[in-house]
Amino acid sequence: MAKITSLDDLRKIKKNLEEQISLREKAENPESLVQIKVGMATSGIAAGAKEIFTFLVDELEKRNIPAIVTQTGDMGYSYAEPTVEVKLPGQEPVVFGWVTKEKADEIIEKYIRNGELVEGIIPQNYKTIDDK
Amino acid sequence: MGTYKYHILVCGGTGCKSSQSTQIVQNLNEEIKANNLENFVKVVTTGCFGFCERGPIVKVLPDNSFYNYVKPEDATEIINEHIIKGRRVERLLFRDPVTNKPVTDSKHINFYQKQLRIVLRNCGVIDPENIEEYIARDGYLALYKCLNELTPTEVIDIIKRSGLRGRGGAGFPTGVKWEIAAASPGPEKYVVCNADEGDPGAFMDRSVLEGDPHSVLEAMAICGYAIGASHGLIYIRAEYPMAIKRLKIAIKQAEEYGLLGKNIFGTDFSFDIELRYGAGAFVCGEETALIHSMEGNRGEPTVKPPYPAVSGYKGKPTNVNNVETFANISPIIIKGPEWFASIGTEKSKGTKVFALAGKINNVGLIEVPMGITLREIIYEIGGGIKNDKKFKAIQTGGPSGGCLTEKHLDTPIEYETLVAAGSMMGSGGMIVMDEDDCMVSVAKFYLDFTVEESCGKCAPCRIGNKRLSEILDKITKGNGTMEDIELLKNLCMVIKDTALCGLGQTSPNPVQSTLENFWDEYVEHIVDKKCRANKCKDLIHYYIDPENCTGCMACARKCPVNAIAGERKQVHVINQDLCTKCGTCLETCKFNAVYII
């Protein structure tokens, strides 16, 4: 990786990533690119987020659903760990709490495949500086 | 979307459930069935919307219609009007409190969201192990701006004008701190990040480091530029392995990208960051003790002045800030000090992250603007007290803080108001207590913590806190006298006035605040030998009610010390001499036959 020495370099990385994300959204096959984030701070991992992460990666591959699964930090909903955020292309992200393997399976089969919401949604209850 | 055209989300938070949201779900499903819409509409119960005062909440997707104060009988109208005819049910829509006009889309509800995330802006959003995701969220833009467009004095001025105060607890103005360090002469200076988070029940800093490590690294570099330092150190406890791992990855990535190290952004400014591990001593969160610990010496505080800004790490000028303080820096630089100063109250600007724990439904990490009330935090964001019990107290500020009660619920949260109420902001731990908590025991818990964590250097803290703990122990065992309370009071004052560092000076706070707010409970323990929360084992006795006992033997079998006598189908009796008051019989009994006096 070349060192970043200018504002343009920073903007380039930002733009690259944004393009990647928008490419995902504008892809022709809407099922093809689902973005999933698993809350994996200490509390999440203690509640079993690692297993859920592995489960999601393995199962999505097995079931032939192209998706991007990444880890992220603490979403703040400690009472509902492990938490998983699913963003279907062109839609608002949805956070599911209390995700067990069974729940993860349900999320894949019902929400990711058919857009059908399942129990365990945690509504976003905060604003970020982006909204302000 | 798949087969379903509409989703109806019904809040299943405790607040909404207690106002019949379960019945709403049932009625909606019946209506859907009656209209043959099963494959068209799906009802889903969700977690708390954080808007409990207007519950039950029902939201219809995809159009985001936000209905409040919904009753079970409204189900018919929602299905008939909204779903079948496509017309929103006006009377149930949320109304803007200012204009009193119905708000159609929940995205336009302004005060709906009590929380504002500045510090946690990337937490749970980006992958903390990928620097590019941080950069995509305007990461390192603030550092670029500082190095290329602003002088160090201008940076300090921006931080000063923003009104940002230290988030470690005491609330010292950050800009002023930077200014003092910048004014200290010398080519060698240090920037230290205090990540020695030690309050029981607090996990704000850990979450920031685990979820957004670059925000701290970037801010440390900005601080280095502002005060003229080229070395940064993060003092973090070894008990945070995940945070350490992610910090290491982040530092490595930042170095690879040239955002840390020599000649950052091609300028003359160089800055590197190293980690220093703490062994988990609470006193090492005090800045002088922290510096001694980093130097390899015993983690003991020393008298201030000299302040670290003048003579700190290795005797060089050192600026110590808390994790959360650093996490505020980049947004202030990018969005401007006026933006930051517009959030919060007159004396306390911006937001504060709290770790909400204890007897509360939505345990978690929250970030709220300063000036919010405890009531809003507990009942709206926190979703109320677990199992519908009665709220008793909220402990803020950790072992240095105090317990606030019902009468403080509507006090706006600021550094000054919390101190005036007998507690403090602290680092942001909030532990909620209900009617089952004994306040004398709570005070004792915190004192025991302080006694264990006292470094032992000064007598008031080493000896005084030990005595406080002993007196509290005596009271919880039923051996206290009214003179003991006077002694407690005097001792508290002496310790506060004479202890060396912040730990000792604040350690009597839990005792003083419980004495002030829960005087009755102390008196009950001493005079009536009673503990109303049934927590003090020496003051309670377990009995079996002969009316309710069926002689099922369950408790007798479970009793670990065989203190329960009784034959099958005969009333059991607890032998008080053997009983260790472990409470197993009470948990075991299915017939409510065990009771406590």
Boltz contact constraints between the chains, C-beta under 6 A:
constraints:
  - contact:
      token1: [A, 1]
      token2: [B, 256]
      max_distance: 6.0
  - contact:
      token1: [A, 3]
      token2: [B, 258]
      max_distance: 6.0
  - contact:
      token1: [A, 4]
      token2: [B, 257]
      max_distance: 6.0
  - contact:
      token1: [A, 4]
      token2: [B, 258]
      max_distance: 6.0
  - contact:
      token1: [A, 5]
      token2: [B, 265]
      max_distance: 6.0
  - contact:
      token1: [A, 5]
      token2: [B, 266]
      max_distance: 6.0
  - contact:
      token1: [A, 7]
      token2: [B, 144]
      max_distance: 6.0
  - contact:
      token1: [A, 10]
      token2: [B, 135]
      max_distance: 6.0
  - contact:
      token1: [A, 13]
      token2: [B, 132]
      max_distance: 6.0
  - contact:
      token1: [A, 13]
      token2: [B, 135]
      max_distance: 6.0
  - contact:
      token1: [A, 14]
      token2: [B, 135]
      max_distance: 6.0
  - contact:
      token1: [A, 14]
      token2: [B, 136]
      max_distance: 6.0
  - contact:
      token1: [A, 17]
      token2: [B, 132]
      max_distance: 6.0
  - contact:
      token1: [A, 17]
      token2: [B, 136]
      max_distance: 6.0
  - contact:
      token1: [A, 39]
      token2: [B, 124]
      max_distance: 6.0
  - contact:
      token1: [A, 41]
      token2: [B, 207]
      max_distance: 6.0
  - contact:
      token1: [A, 41]
      token2: [B, 210]
      max_distance: 6.0
  - contact:
      token1: [A, 41]
      token2: [B, 211]
      max_distance: 6.0
  - contact:
      token1: [A, 42]
      token2: [B, 242]
      max_distance: 6.0
  - contact:
      token1: [A, 70]
      token2: [B, 127]
      max_distance: 6.0
  - contact:
      token1: [A, 71]
      token2: [B, 127]
      max_distance: 6.0
  - contact:
      token1: [A, 72]
      token2: [B, 124]
      max_distance: 6.0
  - contact:
      token1: [A, 72]
      token2: [B, 127]
      max_distance: 6.0
  - contact:
      token1: [A, 73]
      token2: [B, 123]
      max_distance: 6.0
  - contact:
      token1: [A, 73]
      token2: [B, 124]
      max_distance: 6.0
  - contact:
      token1: [A, 73]
      token2: [B, 128]
      max_distance: 6.0
  - contact:
      token1: [A, 73]
      token2: [B, 210]
      max_distance: 6.0
  - contact:
      token1: [A, 73]
      token2: [B, 211]
      max_distance: 6.0
  - contact:
      token1: [A, 74]
      token2: [B, 123]
      max_distance: 6.0
  - contact:
      token1: [A, 74]
      token2: [B, 124]
      max_distance: 6.0
  - contact:
      token1: [A, 74]
      token2: [B, 207]
      max_distance: 6.0
  - contact:
      token1: [A, 74]
      token2: [B, 211]
      max_distance: 6.0
  - contact:
      token1: [A, 74]
      token2: [B, 365]
      max_distance: 6.0
  - contact:
      token1: [A, 75]
      token2: [B, 124]
      max_distance: 6.0
  - contact:
      token1: [A, 76]
      token2: [B, 364]
      max_distance: 6.0
  - contact:
      token1: [A, 76]
      token2: [B, 365]
      max_distance: 6.0
  - contact:
      token1: [A, 77]
      token2: [B, 364]
      max_distance: 6.0
  - contact:
      token1: [A, 78]
      token2: [B, 363]
      max_distance: 6.0
  - contact:
      token1: [A, 78]
      token2: [B, 364]
      max_distance: 6.0
  - contact:
      token1: [A, 79]
      token2: [B, 362]
      max_distance: 6.0
  - contact:
      token1: [A, 79]
      token2: [B, 363]
      max_distance: 6.0
  - contact:
      token1: [A, 79]
      token2: [B, 364]
      max_distance: 6.0
  - contact:
      token1: [A, 97]
      token2: [B, 47]
      max_distance: 6.0
  - contact:
      token1: [A, 114]
      token2: [B, 2]
      max_distance: 6.0
  - contact:
      token1: [A, 115]
      token2: [B, 1]
      max_distance: 6.0
  - contact:
      token1: [A, 115]
      token2: [B, 2]
      max_distance: 6.0
  - contact:
      token1: [A, 116]
      token2: [B, 2]
      max_distance: 6.0
  - contact:
      token1: [A, 116]
      token2: [B, 4]
      max_distance: 6.0
  - contact:
      token1: [A, 116]
      token2: [B, 42]
      max_distance: 6.0
  - contact:
      token1: [A, 117]
      token2: [B, 7]
      max_distance: 6.0
  - contact:
      token1: [A, 117]
      token2: [B, 44]
      max_distance: 6.0
  - contact:
      token1: [A, 119]
      token2: [B, 44]
      max_distance: 6.0
  - contact:
      token1: [A, 119]
      token2: [B, 45]
      max_distance: 6.0
  - contact:
      token1: [A, 121]
      token2: [B, 46]
      max_distance: 6.0
  - contact:
      token1: [A, 122]
      token2: [B, 47]
      max_distance: 6.0
  - contact:
      token1: [A, 123]
      token2: [B, 46]
      max_distance: 6.0
  - contact:
      token1: [A, 123]
      token2: [B, 49]
      max_distance: 6.0
  - contact:
      token1: [A, 125]
      token2: [B, 50]
      max_distance: 6.0
  - contact:
      token1: [A, 125]
      token2: [B, 113]
      max_distance: 6.0
  - contact:
      token1: [A, 126]
      token2: [B, 113]
      max_distance: 6.0
  - contact:
      token1: [A, 126]
      token2: [B, 115]
      max_distance: 6.0
  - contact:
      token1: [A, 126]
      token2: [B, 117]
      max_distance: 6.0
  - contact:
      token1: [A, 127]
      token2: [B, 113]
      max_distance: 6.0
  - contact:
      token1: [A, 127]
      token2: [B, 116]
      max_distance: 6.0
  - contact:
      token1: [A, 128]
      token2: [B, 117]
      max_distance: 6.0
  - contact:
      token1: [A, 128]
      token2: [B, 121]
      max_distance: 6.0
  - contact:
      token1: [A, 129]
      token2: [B, 118]
      max_distance: 6.0
  - contact:
      token1: [A, 129]
      token2: [B, 121]
      max_distance: 6.0
  - contact:
      token1: [A, 129]
      token2: [B, 331]
      max_distance: 6.0
